[in-house]
């Protein structure tokens, strides 16, 4: 997801297709997925790396997935992402099918994206090729399953609601099972044992294969995993936000849980899509993200400069370098950049062919750690939904 610092031949990227983050309570449209890339591919993608696979909990997938997070635009027939990059339904379907043709086997979406629109597009795109992919979607917000209206409850993971949502998701996705079902955000009013127990029943019924949590509290992970083994945790993670390294990643390693990165390109920042003069206005999500405020961008550009330097060293684009860095951290990490542009999608997949030596990775990790990013990663209302511990079971 993200502008201009191309290591090959610089070009303006104002039209960059960005898919960013977060489910907000009335601030932005319940976003949460990942990011795309910038610039023309410096190296070939998918077909050359198509043999690559990695473990994601009990699953095996191509190292780079595809995030599908879209909503209706103001103009009929137009589909936009969280930065108002746009295309139409036909182009969205074509993009997904091209991704699968080029080796992508992990597709992520959610009921909240639209709402319902992204799931519906994914379902149509996967007709005839459904068995070639691991399909991940999410529940957890209080959305009327008939009208799509967001209800005052905010989050809703009551067992009866989960069951209604899953039945509706299966219809929208035109499938008989969901490979990975994620709780989009922990519900502070529902014990996680009730959530995991309900999903366990759905697994027994054949409607769901595996499950996971997004942005959960660490104790909630342990409790859910004890109720039924978890496959995946999905959190924001990139060079721009390394918070999972403190607790979530060690816990995943301990429990054998795979890790999916949303916003792996830092909303365009790591793909070269931001500079010190960048200014954002609504509905661009970065307009309300503190780390993109004008007063902190000059300091934060040190990281963008580092990424550009290393991309040149590895004969890659900044986006490819940034995704490859994530892949190098653990063998069970899968980023899910999103885009509305087929060339950017192919570029992202090229990250799977980039390899760091032990010495290179040590150098790069040390250089990234030495840079202090200024500004919170998300607006306060969105941050309040991350790291939440579910209430105890009574």
C-alpha positions, -999 to 999 in steps of 0.1 A, spaced: 0 0 0 19 30 -9 42 65 -32 77 75 -45 112 63 -39 116 38 -66 150 22 -66 149 16 -103 135 45 -122 116 70 -100 81 78 -111 53 96 -93 29 73 -76 -1 95 -67 -24 67 -80 -8 41 -58 -33 16 -46 -32 14 -9 -50 -9 14 -45 0 50 -58 -7 84 -82 -8 111 -116 -11 122 -126 22 137 -157 33 155 -170 58 131 -136 73 122 -128 52 92 -146 23 75 -136 -6 98 -104 -13 80 -78 -38 87 -59 -55 61 -27 -48 44 -8 -29 20 5 -29 -15 37 -17 -32 52 9 -53 71 11 -86 75 -13 -114 89 -47 -104 126 -49 -101 126 -86 -103 103 -112 -118 75 -124 -95 52 -153 -89 59 -179 -115 96 -182 -107 88 -184 -69 57 -204 -73 73 -234 -57 78 -216 -25 56 -225 4 57 -219 41 38 -231 71 11 -210 86 1 -229 117 -14 -262 102 -16 -246 67 8 -244 39 7 -213 16 27 -191 -8 48 -167 13 29 -136 2 -9 -134 4 -34 -109 -10 -56 -87 12 -90 -77 -3 -104 -48 16 -127 -26 -4 -159 -5 -1 -183 12 -24 -172 45 -38 -193 76 -40 -199 70 -77 -221 40 -86 -200 11 -98 -168 24 -83 -149 5 -56 -124 22 -34 -99 13 -7 -90 32 25 -71 57 5 -98 62 -21 -78 45 -48 -104 31 -71 -113 5 -97 -145 -14 -106 -158 -48 -98 -146 -64 -130 -111 -52 -124 -112 -64 -88 -123 -99 -99 -96 -99 -126 -70 -89 -100 -78 -118 -76 -78 -143 -104 -45 -130 -117 -30 -133 -82 -40 -170 -80 -27 -176 -116 7 -162 -104 9 -184 -73 -10 -167 -45 -27 -193 -23 -38 -172 7 -67 -147 3 -78 -125 32 -110 -104 35 -138 -96 61 -175 -90 65 -167 -55 77 -150 -45 44 -178 -29 25 -195 -42 46 -201 -74 27 -188 -60 -7 -153 -75 -4 -165 -109 5 -189 -109 -24 -162 -99 -49 -138 -125 -35 -166 -152 -37 -173 -144 -74 -136 -142 -83 -129 -176 -68 -156 -195 -87 -139 -225 -104 -106 -220 -85 -118 -221 -49 -99 -252 -40 -66 -236 -50 -66 -211 -21 -68 -208 16 -96 -184 22 -96 -163 54 -123 -140 65 -134 -122 97 -163 -116 120 -166 -96 152 -184 -63 145 -221 -56 152 -234 -55 116 -269 -63 106 -266 -94 83 -295 -83 61 -290 -46 57 -253 -42 63 -260 -15 88 -235 -10 115 -253 -12 148 -245 7 180 -230 -23 198 -196 -18 180 -182 -53 185 -204 -85 186 -190 -120 192 -220 -135 209 -223 -171 198 -257 -167 181 -243 -137 161 -212 -157 151 -234 -185 137 -256 -160 117 -225 -143 103 -208 -175 92 -239 -186 74 -241 -153 56 -204 -153 48 -207 -188 32 -234 -174 9 -214 -143 0 -182 -162 -6 -201 -189 -26 -183 -217 -7 -191 -246 16 -164 -238 41 -142 -210 54 -106 -221 57 -96 -196 84 -122 -176 104 -108 -148 125 -123 -127 152 -117 -92 139 -113 -77 173 -118 -92 208 -152 -85 222 -148 -71 257 -182 -84 267 -179 -121 256 -156 -147 272 -132 -160 246 -141 -195 257 -176 -189 243 -162 -176 210 -137 -205 206 -164 -230 217 -188 -217 191 -161 -219 163 -153 -254 175 -189 -263 168 -187 -247 134 -156 -267 127 -174 -299 136 -202 -289 113 -177 -285 84 -184 -248 79 -150 -237 92 -116 -254 91 -94 -233 113 -97 -201 133 -77 -173 148 -77 -138 164 -67 -103 153 -50 -79 176 -58 -99 207 -45 -97 243 -19 -123 251 -39 -141 278 -69 -142 255 -47 -161 230 -37 -187 256 -73 -191 268 -87 -195 232 -59 -219 223 -67 -240 253 -104 -242 243 -95 -252 207 -61 -250 190 -57 -218 170 -41 -216 135 -34 -179 130 -30 -145 147 -33 -115 125 -17 -82 137 -1 -52 122 36 -58 117 62 -42 95 95 -23 98 73 7 107 56 -11 135 75 -39 153 53 -42 183 45 -79 179 81 -88 185 77 -80 222 50 -106 230 28 -119 202 55 -135 180 72 -153 209 37 -166 219 30 -178 184 63 -196 184 56 -212 217 21 -224 207 28 -232 170 5 -205 157 10 -189 123 13 -151 120 -4 -129 93 8 -93 89 -17 -67 80 -3 -33 68 30 -50 59 41 -19 40 31 6 66 3 22 46 27 30 18 55 44 39 78 15 33 71 13 -4 84 48 -10 50 64 -11 56 91 15 80 120 18 84 149 42 61 171 21 33 145 21 -1 157 34 -32 136 37 -69 145 39 -100 125 46 -110 99 36 -73 88 34 -68 69 66 -34 84 71 -50 118 77 -59 105 112 -28 83 118 -4 101 142 27 86 126 19 104 94 14 139 110 35 167 94 55 172 125 68 137 127 73 128 91 108 143 88 121 121 116 104 90 104 118 94 69 151 79 82 134 45 80 123 51 44 158 61 35 172 29 50 147 8 31 156 25 -2 193 19 4 188 -18 12 165 -22 -18 192 -9 -41 217 -33 -24 194 -63 -30 183 -52 -65 147 -49 -54 120 -23 -50 114 -8 -15 81 -28 -13 98 -61 -21 126 -54 4 101 -46 31 81 -77 25 112 -99 23 123 -85 57 91 -98 72 95 -132 56 130 -134 70 120 -128 106 102 -162 110 94 -190 86 57 -189 97 50 -153 89 28 -144 59 22 -107 49 -10 -98 31 -4 -67 10 -34 -54 -9 -36 -34 -41 -59 -24 -69 -31 -27 -95 -20 -60 -111 16 -48 -116 19 -38 -80 5 -72 -70 31 -90 -91 58 -68 -77 48 -78 -42 50 -115 -50 86 -110 -61 96 -105 -24 94 -143 -20 125 -147 -41 147 -123 -20 171 -140 4 192 -124 31 225 -139 44 227 -142 81 251 -113 82 228 -91 60 198 -98 82 217 -90 114 229 -57 98 194 -48 86 177 -57 118 202 -36 138 197 -6 115 159 -8 117 160 -11 155 182 20 158 155 42 142 129 55 166 95 60 149 76 90 162 38 91 165 13 64 175 6 37 149 -32 43 149 -58 68 162 -67 64 198 -102 50 191 -87 22 169 -58 15 193 -83 10 221 -95 -22 203 -60 -37 201 -45 -59 229 -80 -63 246 -84 -92 270 -117 -110 269 -137 -111 301 -134 -142 322 -157 -171 318 -182 -171 347 
